[in-house]
């Protein structure tokens, strides 16, 4: 291809698009992939799931969260804005008195935390909560 | 094996049969996420605990898969049913293959 002015402009625009997109793209793609891997592409409703997270977390290194559900077999927790969105997967056994657990997680910045539960009947429900983070928890 | 790994678990000593008890667990572990860089700019390799399980007399209570987004010194709180006297077994699985475990007995009274 001859490098004419027109071609140079097209190339430049293309390069801009390619360099500008990937960050957002890949983050969205991986959280979607993580959800798809968990649900197997099934539809996600809302209902029997609760996610308790603070509205504002001063330190993104330890953000206390709690998930609970009446009839969940498994609960997946995702941090949509982290470099790797998966946070944890809780599987409840026979002797779990309640389908609830709490833990502490890392958040890279202000973002949505999402909990998706697989209920005993095989359906999926989700809840989400936005957490404002003052200091991110991923180092740098 | 990561250094200074110490599991700590809080389980009541006694419970009535069929009771629900709250269990709190914490293990000291730095949970290196694989995202951080050292002074020279090299990525510090990931080193985390990737799985935690709790069983009572061989019956599963909870099984958690951990990702790098779990904080340093992973902490879990959950509830368990106590059908009879027995022993809780807590197990943590490290990325490097180490397994840390601890047990707690509970009486019916």
gemmi code that builds the backbone of each chain (N, CA, C; Angstrom):
import gemmi

chains = {
    "A": [
        ("UNK", (0.848, -1.192, 0.000), (0.000, 0.000, 0.000), (0.887, 1.247, 0.000)),
        ("UNK", (0.562, 2.163, -0.901), (1.329, 3.400, -0.970), (0.912, 4.293, 0.190)),
        ("UNK", (1.886, 4.962, 0.760), (1.543, 5.795, 1.917), (1.147, 7.195, 1.438)),
        ("UNK", (-0.103, 7.330, 1.041), (-0.616, 8.639, 0.650), (-1.145, 9.348, 1.894)),
        ("UNK", (-1.531, 10.578, 1.733), (-2.062, 11.328, 2.877), (-3.327, 10.637, 3.401)),
        ("UNK", (-4.183, 10.204, 2.440), (-5.450, 9.591, 2.846), (-5.204, 8.313, 3.652)),
        ("UNK", (-4.295, 7.504, 3.140), (-3.996, 6.249, 3.839), (-3.424, 6.512, 5.224)),
        ("UNK", (-2.578, 7.530, 5.307), (-1.975, 7.861, 6.592), (-3.048, 8.234, 7.604)),
        ("UNK", (-4.036, 8.995, 7.175), (-5.113, 9.404, 8.083), (-5.919, 8.193, 8.535)),
        ("UNK", (-6.220, 7.315, 7.566), (-6.993, 6.108, 7.912), (-6.230, 5.266, 8.924)),
        ("UNK", (-4.947, 5.091, 8.662), (-4.106, 4.311, 9.581), (-4.120, 4.919, 10.978)),
        ("UNK", (-3.948, 6.235, 11.007), (-3.896, 6.945, 12.296), (-5.185, 6.752, 13.071)),
        ("UNK", (-6.308, 6.912, 12.371), (-7.605, 6.762, 13.041), (-7.764, 5.348, 13.564)),
        ("UNK", (-7.342, 4.386, 12.760), (-7.428, 2.980, 13.150), (-6.617, 2.713, 14.402)),
        ("UNK", (-5.408, 3.247, 14.406), (-4.516, 3.024, 15.550), (-5.129, 3.623, 16.817)),
        ("UNK", (-5.713, 4.791, 16.675), (-6.341, 5.442, 17.829), (-7.448, 4.563, 18.396)),
        ("UNK", (-8.287, 4.082, 17.518), (-9.400, 3.227, 17.934), (-8.889, 2.008, 18.683)),
        ("UNK", (-7.894, 1.370, 18.074), (-7.375, 0.136, 18.657), (-6.745, 0.408, 20.016)),
        ("UNK", (-5.973, 1.499, 20.133), (-5.274, 1.759, 21.387), (-6.228, 2.263, 22.455)),
        ("UNK", (-7.295, 2.942, 22.045), (-8.213, 3.514, 23.027), (-9.167, 2.494, 23.600)),
        ("UNK", (-9.554, 1.515, 22.814), (-10.606, 0.602, 23.218), (-10.193, -0.466, 24.236)),
        ("UNK", (-9.039, -1.093, 24.061), (-8.828, -2.387, 24.734), (-9.090, -2.379, 26.235)),
        ("UNK", (-8.628, -1.368, 26.932), (-8.777, -1.359, 28.386), (-10.229, -1.624, 28.796)),
        ("UNK", (-11.126, -0.788, 28.275), (-12.539, -0.925, 28.653), (-13.083, -2.260, 28.159)),
        ("UNK", (-12.795, -2.537, 26.884), (-13.282, -3.764, 26.271), (-12.945, -5.001, 27.098)),
        ("UNK", (-11.646, -5.122, 27.393), (-11.214, -6.368, 28.015), (-11.820, -6.496, 29.415)),
        ("UNK", (-11.942, -5.375, 30.122), (-12.516, -5.447, 31.468), (-13.952, -5.945, 31.383)),
        ("UNK", (-14.715, -5.357, 30.460), (-16.114, -5.759, 30.323), (-16.200, -7.214, 29.891)),
        ("UNK", (-15.343, -7.578, 28.928), (-15.401, -8.932, 28.398), (-15.116, -9.954, 29.498)),
        ("UNK", (-14.126, -9.681, 30.333), (-13.779, -10.698, 31.320), (-14.870, -10.851, 32.378)),
        ("UNK", (-15.511, -9.734, 32.781), (-16.575, -9.902, 33.773), (-17.765, -10.615, 33.147)),
        ("UNK", (-18.019, -10.316, 31.852), (-19.097, -11.052, 31.172), (-18.743, -12.527, 31.054)),
        ("UNK", (-17.471, -12.773, 30.743), (-17.039, -14.169, 30.644), (-17.187, -14.882, 31.979)),
        ("UNK", (-16.820, -14.170, 33.037), (-16.892, -14.767, 34.369), (-18.335, -15.119, 34.707)),
        ("UNK", (-19.250, -14.217, 34.337), (-20.669, -14.477, 34.601), (-21.142, -15.649, 33.741)),
        ("UNK", (-20.741, -15.632, 32.451), (-21.167, -16.702, 31.549), (-20.643, -18.056, 32.017)),
        ("UNK", (-19.412, -18.058, 32.524), (-18.829, -19.312, 32.994), (-19.611, -19.863, 34.176)),
        ("UNK", (-20.159, -18.953, 34.985), (-20.895, -19.376, 36.178), (-22.318, -19.807, 35.834)),
        ("UNK", (-22.985, -19.018, 34.975), (-24.393, -19.292, 34.703), (-24.584, -20.214, 33.510)),
        ("UNK", (-23.539, -20.342, 32.668), (-23.692, -21.135, 31.459), (-24.631, -20.461, 30.478)),
        ("UNK", (-24.723, -19.149, 30.555), (-25.545, -18.393, 29.608), (-27.005, -18.285, 30.005)),
        ("UNK", (-27.370, -18.832, 31.164), (-28.768, -18.758, 31.599), (-29.132, -17.319, 31.958)),
        ("UNK", (-30.422, -17.047, 31.900), (-30.884, -15.698, 32.215), (-30.772, -15.447, 33.723)),
        ("UNK", (-30.452, -14.194, 34.073), (-30.308, -13.850, 35.485), (-31.444, -12.933, 35.896)),
        ("UNK", (-32.191, -13.356, 36.883), (-33.307, -12.539, 37.369), (-32.894, -11.792, 38.620)),
        ("UNK", (-33.877, -11.304, 39.329), (-33.559, -10.676, 40.607), (-34.469, -11.329, 41.631)),
        ("UNK", (-34.102, -11.247, 42.887), (-34.941, -11.880, 43.900), (-34.153, -12.283, 45.109)),
        ("UNK", (-34.106, -13.593, 45.347), (-33.648, -14.123, 46.617), (-32.131, -14.033, 46.801)),
        ("UNK", (-31.617, -12.829, 46.781), (-30.192, -12.645, 47.059), (-29.986, -11.258, 47.642)),
        ("UNK", (-29.123, -11.205, 48.634), (-28.837, -9.909, 49.239), (-27.335, -9.736, 49.347)),
        ("UNK", (-26.877, -8.543, 48.975), (-25.461, -8.218, 49.074), (-25.335, -6.991, 49.957)),
        ("UNK", (-24.596, -7.139, 51.038), (-24.396, -6.004, 51.929), (-22.956, -5.539, 51.782)),
        ("UNK", (-22.784, -4.309, 51.329), (-21.451, -3.735, 51.163), (-21.532, -2.279, 51.606)),
        ("UNK", (-20.435, -1.731, 52.075), (-20.485, -0.338, 52.513), (-20.664, 0.599, 51.328)),
        ("UNK", (-21.284, 1.759, 51.573), (-21.467, 2.730, 50.500), (-20.120, 3.368, 50.174)),
        ("UNK", (-19.372, 3.666, 51.211), (-18.053, 4.274, 51.031), (-17.030, 3.436, 51.777)),
        ("UNK", (-15.964, 3.045, 51.087), (-14.883, 2.308, 51.731), (-13.646, 3.189, 51.663)),
        ("UNK", (-13.070, 3.491, 52.816), (-11.902, 4.354, 52.797), (-10.701, 3.635, 52.229)),
        ("UNK", (-10.585, 2.357, 52.588), (-9.424, 1.589, 52.163), (-9.876, 0.433, 51.282)),
        ("UNK", (-9.480, 0.471, 50.026), (-9.891, -0.572, 49.086), (-9.248, -1.918, 49.357)),
        ("UNK", (-8.295, -1.969, 50.284), (-7.623, -3.233, 50.556), (-8.466, -4.194, 51.374)),
        ("UNK", (-9.331, -3.668, 52.227), (-10.211, -4.542, 52.996), (-11.593, -3.922, 53.043)),
        ("UNK", (-12.453, -4.401, 52.194), (-13.830, -3.931, 52.175), (-14.708, -5.078, 52.661)),
        ("UNK", (-15.374, -4.908, 53.803), (-16.205, -6.004, 54.310), (-17.483, -6.142, 53.495)),
        ("UNK", (-17.780, -7.345, 53.070), (-19.036, -7.585, 52.352), (-19.725, -8.812, 52.947)),
        ("UNK", (-21.021, -8.889, 52.705), (-21.785, -10.027, 53.188), (-22.785, -10.414, 52.110)),
        ("UNK", (-22.877, -11.699, 51.820), (-23.886, -12.170, 50.874), (-24.810, -13.129, 51.607)),
        ("UNK", (-26.087, -13.062, 51.267), (-27.016, -14.009, 51.867), (-28.161, -14.267, 50.905)),
        ("UNK", (-28.740, -15.442, 51.050), (-29.818, -15.862, 50.178), (-30.550, -16.981, 50.884)),
        ("UNK", (-31.835, -17.114, 50.624), (-32.604, -18.158, 51.305), (-32.348, -19.547, 50.759)),
        ("UNK", (-32.112, -19.651, 49.470), (-32.056, -20.983, 48.867), (-30.940, -21.114, 47.835)),
        ("UNK", (-29.824, -20.452, 48.062), (-28.739, -20.527, 47.084), (-27.880, -21.755, 47.326)),
        ("UNK", (-27.484, -22.400, 46.235), (-26.535, -23.490, 46.337), (-25.119, -22.942, 46.224)),
        ("UNK", (-24.985, -21.923, 45.367), (-23.682, -21.298, 45.152), (-23.877, -19.799, 45.013)),
        ("UNK", (-22.917, -19.033, 45.491), (-22.946, -17.587, 45.282), (-21.598, -17.146, 44.725)),
        ("UNK", (-21.657, -16.431, 43.603), (-20.454, -15.891, 42.971), (-20.406, -14.398, 43.256)),
        ("UNK", (-19.248, -13.903, 43.690), (-19.093, -12.470, 43.934), (-18.111, -11.912, 42.908)),
        ("UNK", (-18.512, -10.800, 42.283), (-17.674, -10.173, 41.261), (-17.472, -8.699, 41.601)),
        ("UNK", (-16.261, -8.213, 41.343), (-15.978, -6.778, 41.438), (-15.757, -6.327, 40.005)),
        ("UNK", (-16.730, -5.607, 39.458), (-16.723, -5.330, 38.026), (-15.549, -4.461, 37.584)),
        ("UNK", (-14.978, -3.671, 38.472), (-13.915, -2.754, 38.062), (-12.513, -3.221, 38.422)),
        ("UNK", (-12.364, -4.434, 38.907), (-11.033, -4.941, 39.246), (-10.345, -5.495, 37.998)),
        ("UNK", (-9.007, -5.564, 38.015), (-8.296, -6.150, 36.870), (-8.760, -7.575, 36.588)),
        ("UNK", (-9.030, -8.344, 37.626), (-9.680, -9.648, 37.445), (-10.969, -9.584, 38.253)),
        ("UNK", (-12.112, -9.648, 37.574), (-13.374, -9.388, 38.273), (-13.784, -10.443, 39.296)),
        ("UNK", (-13.352, -11.688, 39.138), (-13.760, -12.704, 40.113), (-13.241, -12.375, 41.504)),
        ("UNK", (-14.090, -12.542, 42.500), (-13.676, -12.307, 43.883), (-13.700, -13.625, 44.662)),
        ("UNK", (-14.835, -14.295, 44.639), (-14.946, -15.548, 45.367), (-16.199, -16.289, 44.940)),
        ("UNK", (-16.183, -17.597, 45.140), (-17.372, -18.408, 44.913), (-17.629, -19.199, 46.183)),
        ("UNK", (-18.809, -19.028, 46.740), (-19.184, -19.764, 47.954), (-20.083, -20.920, 47.552)),
        ("UNK", (-19.727, -22.136, 47.989), (-20.603, -23.288, 47.785), (-21.042, -23.768, 49.158)),
        ("UNK", (-22.347, -23.904, 49.325), (-22.857, -24.275, 50.639), (-23.119, -25.765, 50.696)),
        ("UNK", (-22.656, -26.383, 51.768), (-22.821, -27.821, 51.938), (-24.067, -28.134, 52.745)),
        ("UNK", (-24.214, -29.429, 53.070), (-25.400, -29.917, 53.786), (-25.569, -29.266, 55.151)),
        ("UNK", (-24.457, -28.986, 55.805), (-24.545, -28.500, 57.182), (-24.453, -26.977, 57.294)),
        ("UNK", (-24.593, -26.291, 56.177), (-24.624, -24.830, 56.250), (-25.982, -24.424, 56.798)),
        ("UNK", (-25.977, -23.735, 57.939), (-27.239, -23.387, 58.592), (-27.960, -22.291, 57.824)),
        ("UNK", (-27.199, -21.400, 57.226), (-27.808, -20.359, 56.408), (-26.958, -20.201, 55.171)),
        ("UNK", (-27.596, -19.756, 54.114), (-26.834, -19.562, 52.875), (-26.261, -18.153, 52.903)),
        ("UNK", (-25.393, -17.921, 53.861), (-24.843, -16.578, 54.019), (-23.387, -16.683, 54.445)),
        ("UNK", (-22.599, -15.714, 54.058), (-21.206, -15.674, 54.470), (-20.724, -14.248, 54.364)),
        ("UNK", (-19.735, -13.899, 55.179), (-19.137, -12.583, 55.010), (-17.630, -12.726, 54.946)),
        ("UNK", (-17.021, -11.798, 54.255), (-15.577, -11.812, 54.079), (-15.110, -10.392, 53.804)),
        ("UNK", (-13.821, -10.256, 53.511), (-13.257, -8.940, 53.200), (-12.595, -9.013, 51.840)),
        ("UNK", (-12.852, -8.009, 51.006), (-12.328, -8.073, 49.647), (-11.528, -6.823, 49.279)),
        ("UNK", (-10.811, -6.926, 48.171), (-10.028, -5.810, 47.633), (-10.778, -5.187, 46.468)),
        ("UNK", (-10.817, -3.870, 46.437), (-11.417, -3.164, 45.315), (-10.417, -2.162, 44.767)),
        ("UNK", (-10.250, -2.176, 43.433), (-9.256, -1.310, 42.802), (-9.699, 0.148, 42.818)),
        ("UNK", (-10.985, 0.396, 42.826), (-11.493, 1.753, 42.810), (-12.991, 1.729, 42.969)),
        ("UNK", (-13.613, 2.892, 42.852), (-15.072, 2.978, 42.943), (-15.700, 2.127, 41.846)),
        ("UNK", (-16.609, 1.258, 42.206), (-17.167, 0.322, 41.247), (-18.374, -0.411, 41.802)),
        ("UNK", (-18.977, -1.215, 40.918), (-20.104, -2.055, 41.334), (-19.595, -3.408, 41.791)),
        ("UNK", (-20.125, -3.866, 42.912), (-19.867, -5.233, 43.353), (-21.144, -6.017, 43.076)),
        ("UNK", (-20.996, -7.178, 42.461), (-22.163, -7.954, 42.043), (-22.111, -9.332, 42.684)),
        ("UNK", (-23.242, -9.790, 43.172), (-23.349, -11.154, 43.688), (-24.386, -11.885, 42.852)),
        ("UNK", (-24.025, -13.056, 42.354), (-24.959, -13.868, 41.569), (-25.124, -15.197, 42.290)),
        ("UNK", (-26.361, -15.570, 42.532), (-26.617, -16.821, 43.236), (-27.254, -17.826, 42.307)),
        ("UNK", (-26.808, -19.070, 42.453), (-27.468, -20.166, 41.758), (-28.379, -20.811, 42.787)),
        ("UNK", (-29.672, -20.719, 42.554), (-30.622, -21.235, 43.536), (-30.767, -22.747, 43.394)),
        ("UNK", (-31.405, -23.341, 44.412), (-31.584, -24.797, 44.416), (-32.348, -25.277, 43.194)),
        ("UNK", (-33.265, -24.441, 42.679), (-34.048, -24.867, 41.513), (-33.312, -24.633, 40.188)),
        ("UNK", (-32.052, -24.175, 40.265), (-31.249, -24.038, 39.049), (-31.330, -22.676, 38.390)),
        ("UNK", (-32.158, -21.773, 38.924), (-32.234, -20.438, 38.331), (-31.180, -19.527, 38.964)),
        ("UNK", (-30.941, -18.397, 38.307), (-29.916, -17.478, 38.784), (-30.526, -16.129, 39.138)),
        ("UNK", (-30.069, -15.556, 40.233), (-30.518, -14.217, 40.607), (-29.282, -13.388, 40.961)),
        ("UNK", (-29.410, -12.077, 40.810), (-28.260, -11.241, 41.128), (-28.641, -9.990, 41.889)),
        ("UNK", (-27.670, -9.471, 42.627), (-27.834, -8.219, 43.351), (-26.539, -7.457, 43.173)),
        ("UNK", (-26.617, -6.136, 43.161), (-25.378, -5.387, 43.034), (-25.422, -4.159, 43.928)),
        ("UNK", (-24.245, -3.646, 44.203), (-24.123, -2.523, 45.111), (-22.904, -1.712, 44.678)),
        ("UNK", (-23.047, -0.398, 44.664), (-21.922, 0.451, 44.276), (-21.136, 0.849, 45.524)),
        ("UNK", (-19.837, 0.672, 45.454), (-18.975, 1.027, 46.577), (-18.020, 2.127, 46.129)),
        ("UNK", (-18.006, 3.227, 46.883), (-17.052, 4.297, 46.587), (-15.769, 4.000, 47.346)),
        ("UNK", (-14.655, 3.984, 46.632), (-13.387, 3.646, 47.263), (-12.471, 4.868, 47.246)),
        ("UNK", (-11.966, 5.233, 48.407), (-11.092, 6.400, 48.502), (-9.671, 6.052, 48.078)),
        ("UNK", (-9.131, 4.955, 48.622), (-7.791, 4.508, 48.232), (-7.924, 3.107, 47.648)),
        ("UNK", (-7.477, 2.941, 46.416), (-7.610, 1.651, 45.741), (-6.776, 0.571, 46.399)),
        ("UNK", (-7.134, -0.683, 46.150), (-6.484, -1.790, 46.835), (-5.720, -2.721, 45.932)),
        ("UNK", (-5.163, -2.231, 44.850), (-4.440, -3.147, 43.968), (-2.967, -2.803, 43.835)),
        ("UNK", (-2.452, -1.965, 44.696), (-1.053, -1.593, 44.585), (-0.848, -0.762, 43.345)),
        ("UNK", (0.367, -0.579, 42.902), (0.509, 0.196, 41.678), (1.953, 0.347, 41.282)),
    ],
    "B": [
        ("UNK", (6.297, -22.786, 50.552), (5.303, -22.477, 51.576), (5.506, -21.053, 52.065)),
        ("UNK", (4.415, -20.319, 52.044), (4.475, -18.932, 52.528), (4.804, -18.945, 54.017)),
        ("UNK", (5.525, -17.940, 54.464), (5.959, -17.947, 55.863), (4.897, -17.316, 56.760)),
        ("UNK", (4.899, -17.736, 57.996), (4.039, -17.117, 59.004), (2.560, -17.347, 58.797)),
        ("UNK", (2.208, -18.495, 58.233), (0.788, -18.769, 58.027), (0.218, -19.386, 59.293)),
        ("UNK", (-0.781, -18.712, 59.874), (-1.339, -19.215, 61.118), (-2.853, -19.140, 61.067)),
        ("UNK", (-3.521, -20.289, 61.072), (-4.981, -20.249, 61.046), (-5.554, -19.958, 62.435)),
        ("UNK", (-6.607, -19.188, 62.477), (-7.304, -18.911, 63.732), (-8.792, -19.122, 63.499)),
        ("UNK", (-9.427, -19.851, 64.395), (-10.830, -20.192, 64.204), (-11.580, -19.998, 65.503)),
        ("UNK", (-12.771, -19.448, 65.411), (-13.593, -19.260, 66.597), (-14.861, -20.093, 66.469)),
        ("UNK", (-14.964, -21.112, 67.329), (-16.132, -21.994, 67.348), (-16.564, -22.121, 68.798)),
        ("UNK", (-17.861, -22.037, 69.097), (-18.287, -22.228, 70.482), (-17.928, -23.632, 70.975)),
        ("UNK", (-17.662, -23.781, 72.292), (-17.258, -25.088, 72.824), (-18.437, -26.030, 72.934)),
        ("UNK", (-19.623, -25.431, 73.182), (-20.804, -26.259, 73.398), (-21.966, -25.746, 72.578)),
        ("UNK", (-22.854, -26.647, 72.216), (-24.074, -26.255, 71.524), (-25.123, -27.318, 71.794)),
        ("UNK", (-26.393, -26.960, 71.627), (-27.454, -27.956, 71.730), (-27.552, -28.667, 70.381)),
        ("UNK", (-27.985, -29.934, 70.403), (-28.095, -30.679, 69.142), (-29.081, -29.967, 68.219)),
        ("UNK", (-28.695, -29.805, 66.977), (-29.559, -29.142, 66.003), (-29.420, -27.639, 65.991)),
        ("UNK", (-28.530, -27.145, 66.841), (-28.332, -25.699, 66.940), (-27.569, -25.119, 65.745)),
        ("UNK", (-27.783, -23.826, 65.555), (-27.021, -23.091, 64.553), (-25.938, -22.299, 65.268)),
        ("UNK", (-24.725, -22.447, 64.819), (-23.647, -21.684, 65.434), (-22.950, -20.829, 64.376)),
        ("UNK", (-22.347, -19.757, 64.851), (-21.597, -18.888, 63.943), (-20.121, -19.208, 64.080)),
        ("UNK", (-19.470, -19.374, 62.937), (-18.044, -19.685, 62.918), (-17.301, -18.530, 62.268)),
        ("UNK", (-16.200, -18.127, 62.897), (-15.366, -17.090, 62.299), (-13.981, -17.676, 62.079)),
        ("UNK", (-13.445, -17.477, 60.899), (-12.111, -17.990, 60.612), (-11.236, -16.885, 60.031)),
        ("UNK", (-9.975, -16.974, 60.353), (-9.004, -16.028, 59.817), (-7.686, -16.761, 59.677)),
        ("UNK", (-7.008, -16.534, 58.581), (-5.686, -17.136, 58.432), (-4.731, -16.040, 57.997)),
        ("UNK", (-3.578, -15.992, 58.663), (-2.627, -14.946, 58.294), (-1.895, -15.382, 57.028)),
        ("UNK", (-2.078, -14.614, 55.997), (-1.469, -14.925, 54.705), (-1.455, -13.640, 53.913)),
        ("UNK", (-0.346, -13.372, 53.197), (-0.282, -12.057, 52.568), (-1.103, -11.951, 51.293)),
        ("UNK", (-1.540, -13.065, 50.717), (-2.421, -13.030, 49.545), (-1.883, -12.098, 48.459)),
        ("UNK", (-0.670, -12.396, 48.001), (-0.061, -11.566, 46.946), (-0.896, -11.711, 45.674)),
        ("UNK", (-1.422, -10.586, 45.181), (-2.433, -10.671, 44.123), (-1.865, -10.931, 42.734)),
        ("UNK", (-0.559, -10.681, 42.533), (-0.019, -10.810, 41.187), (-0.202, -9.539, 40.376)),
        ("UNK", (-0.727, -8.491, 41.007), (-0.927, -7.209, 40.327), (0.139, -6.198, 40.741)),
        ("UNK", (0.729, -6.429, 41.902), (1.659, -5.416, 42.431), (3.031, -5.541, 41.787)),
        ("UNK", (3.785, -4.433, 41.846), (5.138, -4.445, 41.301), (6.116, -4.066, 42.400)),
        ("UNK", (7.348, -4.603, 42.304), (8.362, -4.242, 43.292), (9.084, -2.975, 42.836)),
        ("UNK", (10.126, -2.583, 43.581), (10.804, -1.314, 43.303), (11.384, -1.253, 41.887)),
        ("UNK", (11.805, -2.398, 41.367), (12.393, -2.415, 40.022), (11.330, -2.479, 38.930)),
        ("UNK", (10.089, -2.552, 39.322), (9.016, -2.596, 38.326), (8.661, -3.996, 37.869)),
        ("UNK", (9.243, -4.996, 38.525), (8.884, -6.372, 38.161), (7.595, -6.764, 38.891)),
        ("UNK", (6.767, -7.513, 38.212), (5.523, -7.963, 38.835), (5.847, -9.000, 39.905)),
        ("UNK", (5.284, -8.808, 41.090), (5.463, -9.794, 42.148), (4.515, -10.951, 41.854)),
        ("UNK", (5.036, -12.183, 41.749), (4.156, -13.287, 41.328), (3.022, -13.553, 42.317)),
        ("UNK", (1.926, -14.016, 41.765), (0.745, -14.313, 42.571), (1.034, -15.430, 43.564)),
        ("UNK", (0.586, -15.255, 44.782), (0.713, -16.291, 45.788), (-0.440, -16.134, 46.768)),
        ("UNK", (-1.485, -16.896, 46.547), (-2.675, -16.745, 47.391), (-3.176, -18.102, 47.863)),
        ("UNK", (-4.090, -18.047, 48.788), (-4.835, -19.246, 49.156), (-6.008, -19.300, 48.194)),
        ("UNK", (-6.171, -20.417, 47.487), (-7.205, -20.432, 46.451), (-8.466, -21.185, 46.844)),
        ("UNK", (-8.440, -21.888, 47.976), (-9.645, -22.612, 48.372), (-9.690, -22.754, 49.880)),
        ("UNK", (-10.893, -22.659, 50.425), (-11.100, -22.857, 51.854), (-12.314, -23.744, 52.033)),
        ("UNK", (-12.185, -24.752, 52.881), (-13.342, -25.605, 53.133), (-13.532, -25.806, 54.627)),
        ("UNK", (-14.766, -26.038, 55.002), (-15.087, -26.375, 56.390), (-15.982, -27.602, 56.363)),
        ("UNK", (-15.606, -28.626, 57.120), (-16.404, -29.845, 57.210), (-16.683, -30.170, 58.665)),
        ("UNK", (-17.801, -30.829, 58.895), (-18.134, -31.294, 60.249), (-18.387, -32.793, 60.173)),
        ("UNK", (-17.582, -33.556, 60.883), (-17.664, -35.029, 60.836), (-17.743, -35.542, 59.397)),
        ("UNK", (-16.972, -34.949, 58.520), (-16.913, -35.418, 57.137), (-17.989, -34.850, 56.224)),
        ("UNK", (-18.922, -34.094, 56.808), (-20.015, -33.512, 56.005), (-19.673, -32.049, 55.724)),
        ("UNK", (-19.823, -31.640, 54.468), (-19.385, -30.297, 54.098), (-20.307, -29.207, 54.635)),
        ("UNK", (-19.698, -28.132, 55.112), (-20.449, -26.952, 55.555), (-20.350, -25.866, 54.491)),
        ("UNK", (-19.123, -25.507, 54.135), (-18.940, -24.471, 53.120), (-17.634, -24.746, 52.376)),
        ("UNK", (-17.641, -24.375, 51.120), (-16.483, -24.573, 50.252), (-16.339, -23.281, 49.455)),
        ("UNK", (-15.260, -22.564, 49.691), (-15.102, -21.255, 49.067), (-13.917, -21.273, 48.117)),
        ("UNK", (-14.150, -20.744, 46.924), (-13.058, -20.578, 45.974), (-12.597, -19.130, 46.072)),
        ("UNK", (-11.321, -18.921, 46.376), (-10.807, -17.566, 46.573), (-10.057, -17.098, 45.334)),
        ("UNK", (-10.191, -15.824, 45.044), (-9.468, -15.207, 43.927), (-8.554, -14.134, 44.520)),
        ("UNK", (-7.681, -13.543, 43.690), (-6.758, -12.544, 44.241), (-7.452, -11.335, 44.873)),
        ("UNK", (-8.737, -11.143, 44.603), (-9.439, -9.986, 45.170), (-9.842, -10.178, 46.627)),
        ("UNK", (-9.472, -11.306, 47.223), (-9.729, -11.485, 48.650), (-8.581, -10.827, 49.416)),
        ("UNK", (-8.934, -10.092, 50.477), (-7.947, -9.301, 51.221), (-6.874, -10.157, 51.880)),
        ("UNK", (-5.789, -9.492, 52.232), (-4.735, -10.080, 53.050), (-5.379, -10.659, 54.315)),
        ("UNK", (-4.848, -11.759, 54.819), (-5.409, -12.440, 55.985), (-6.888, -12.769, 55.777)),
        ("UNK", (-7.166, -13.679, 54.850), (-8.559, -13.974, 54.498), (-9.435, -14.330, 55.704)),
        ("UNK", (-10.559, -13.663, 55.765), (-11.479, -13.813, 56.881), (-12.814, -14.299, 56.352)),
        ("UNK", (-13.400, -15.275, 57.030), (-14.732, -15.734, 56.654), (-15.585, -15.908, 57.887)),
        ("UNK", (-16.838, -15.555, 57.731), (-17.796, -15.778, 58.801), (-19.010, -16.444, 58.176)),
        ("UNK", (-19.482, -17.524, 58.794), (-20.644, -18.238, 58.253), (-21.295, -19.019, 59.375)),
        ("UNK", (-22.432, -19.646, 59.068), (-23.183, -20.377, 60.090), (-23.234, -21.863, 59.753)),
        ("UNK", (-23.186, -22.666, 60.801), (-23.219, -24.111, 60.599), (-24.244, -24.749, 61.518)),
        ("UNK", (-24.770, -25.875, 61.075), (-25.679, -26.674, 61.898), (-24.862, -27.704, 62.659)),
        ("UNK", (-25.237, -27.914, 63.920), (-24.533, -28.926, 64.707), (-25.517, -30.024, 65.069)),
        ("UNK", (-25.563, -31.121, 64.298), (-26.519, -32.188, 64.591), (-26.089, -33.078, 65.752)),
        ("UNK", (-24.783, -33.149, 66.020), (-24.277, -34.033, 67.070), (-22.919, -33.510, 67.531)),
        ("UNK", (-22.376, -34.139, 68.563), (-21.044, -33.766, 69.002), (-20.048, -34.202, 67.932)),
        ("UNK", (-18.986, -33.473, 67.795), (-18.023, -33.873, 66.783), (-16.942, -32.847, 66.593)),
        ("UNK", (-16.396, -32.845, 65.394), (-15.220, -32.038, 65.135), (-15.362, -31.284, 63.825)),
        ("UNK", (-15.092, -30.006, 63.891), (-15.027, -29.206, 62.681), (-13.616, -29.267, 62.121)),
        ("UNK", (-13.524, -29.435, 60.830), (-12.210, -29.435, 60.198), (-12.159, -28.295, 59.199)),
        ("UNK", (-11.152, -27.448, 59.333), (-10.991, -26.300, 58.451), (-9.733, -26.510, 57.627)),
        ("UNK", (-9.841, -26.321, 56.327), (-8.689, -26.551, 55.451), (-8.514, -25.395, 54.484)),
        ("UNK", (-7.284, -24.938, 54.358), (-6.942, -23.890, 53.403), (-5.932, -24.450, 52.406)),
        ("UNK", (-6.117, -24.161, 51.121), (-5.224, -24.668, 50.077), (-4.447, -23.510, 49.472)),
        ("UNK", (-3.134, -23.576, 49.552), (-2.273, -22.515, 49.024), (-1.962, -22.773, 47.551)),
        ("UNK", (-1.696, -21.679, 46.811), (-1.268, -21.780, 45.413), (-0.048, -22.683, 45.247)),
        ("UNK", (0.872, -22.639, 46.227), (2.118, -23.390, 46.083), (1.959, -24.857, 46.487)),
        ("UNK", (0.740, -25.291, 46.743), (0.502, -26.690, 47.049), (0.411, -26.997, 48.532)),
        ("UNK", (0.790, -26.035, 49.381), (0.692, -26.289, 50.815), (-0.776, -26.359, 51.230)),
        ("UNK", (-1.035, -27.158, 52.251), (-2.378, -27.247, 52.807), (-2.269, -26.960, 54.301)),
        ("UNK", (-3.054, -26.002, 54.767), (-3.057, -25.677, 56.183), (-4.384, -26.152, 56.747)),
        ("UNK", (-4.341, -26.829, 57.904), (-5.637, -27.198, 58.482), (-5.625, -27.109, 59.989)),
        ("UNK", (-6.810, -27.030, 60.528), (-6.973, -26.968, 61.959), (-8.328, -27.580, 62.285)),
        ("UNK", (-8.471, -28.091, 63.509), (-9.741, -28.715, 63.884), (-10.233, -28.131, 65.197)),
        ("UNK", (-11.522, -28.166, 65.391), (-12.145, -27.699, 66.646), (-13.227, -28.686, 67.041)),
        ("UNK", (-13.179, -29.120, 68.304), (-14.201, -30.041, 68.808), (-15.374, -29.252, 69.358)),
        ("UNK", (-16.554, -29.826, 69.258), (-17.715, -29.186, 69.858), (-18.511, -30.255, 70.601)),
        ("UNK", (-18.987, -29.868, 71.795), (-19.744, -30.812, 72.617), (-21.214, -30.444, 72.587)),
        ("UNK", (-22.036, -31.440, 72.876), (-23.466, -31.180, 73.006), (-23.764, -31.047, 74.489)),
        ("UNK", (-24.336, -29.935, 74.871), (-24.586, -29.744, 76.303), (-25.686, -28.742, 76.553)),
    ],
}
model = gemmi.Model(1)
for chain_id, residues in chains.items():
    chain = gemmi.Chain(chain_id)
    for i, (resn, *xyz) in enumerate(residues, 1):
        res = gemmi.Residue()
        res.name, res.seqid = resn, gemmi.SeqId(i, " ")
        for name, pos in zip(("N", "CA", "C"), xyz):
            atom = gemmi.Atom()
            atom.name, atom.element = name, gemmi.Element(name[0])
            atom.pos, atom.b_iso = gemmi.Position(*pos), 0.0
            res.add_atom(atom)
        chain.add_residue(res)
    model.add_chain(chain)
structure = gemmi.Structure()
structure.add_model(model)
structure.setup_entities()
